[in-house]
Amino acid sequence: MSINGTTYTPRAGSVAYRTIDFFRANPDEELSVDDIVEKFEPSTGNVSAFLAEPIKHGLIMRERDSSGEYMFKAGPKLKGPMTTEPLAKAVQRIVPAPKIKRGLGVLALDLDLASIPLRDDVPLPVAPGPKRKRLDYALLLDRMKVGQSAQLPYACRFTLGKAIKLVHQDGTGRRFTTRSDAEAGTLAVWRAE
């Protein structure tokens, strides 16, 4: 298979194959190591190894964010249509996965973020590993004072992470952190600064 003139061919159904397919469908998204582990189930220590060839061929890019965590996104050679069968069709035959409707970072959740209660006295738990990373989350994040937290559904973790990243980059000095509990289906966000 040739992907946009690149001769690298990921093994069908592999982590590299599914990650490339994800970025073709979501070219503006970024995934952390934890996101890739959660979506495609490799072990945390092997994500960079699994994606070494697509990175080498420019299909995926790996960069460090402001906290030093590796973030992966579509590479410069992953633009435009595939020259052979789309990866998504092949992956669906091998590993069927439910489709989550995402557009402009908005999950199809019916949440009133303005009505989520904020709490002042919840200590920030120690992160078990690397930090995890739109509904218009500004409605929630703008209301939060330092030390306050809010609990959201676990399904919000990717889009909330993108909203937090934008706040961290806006120069206001506001800092947020999140902790998720997949078993309980919850995600908590704290304003740290």
Sequence and secondary structure as in RCSB ss.txt:
>XXXX:A:sequence
MSINGTTYTPRAGSVAYRTIDFFRANPDEELSVDDIVEKFEPSTGNVSAFLAEPIKHGLIMRERDSSGEYMFKAG
PKLKGPMTTEPLAKAVQRIVPAPKIKRGLGVLALDLDLASIPLRDDVPLPVAPGPKRKRLDYALLLDRMKVGQSA
QLPYACRFTLGKAIKLVHQDGTGRRFTTRSDAEAGTLAVWRAE
>XXXX:A:secstr
  BTTB     TTSHHHHHHHHHHH TT EEEHHHHHHHH   GGGHHHHTHHHHHTTSEEEEE TTS EEEEE 
TT  S  SSS HHHHHHHHS      EETTEES    GGGS  BSS      SSS    TTTHHHHTT  TT EE
EEEGGGHHHHHHHHHHHHHTTS   EEEEEETTTTEEEEEE  
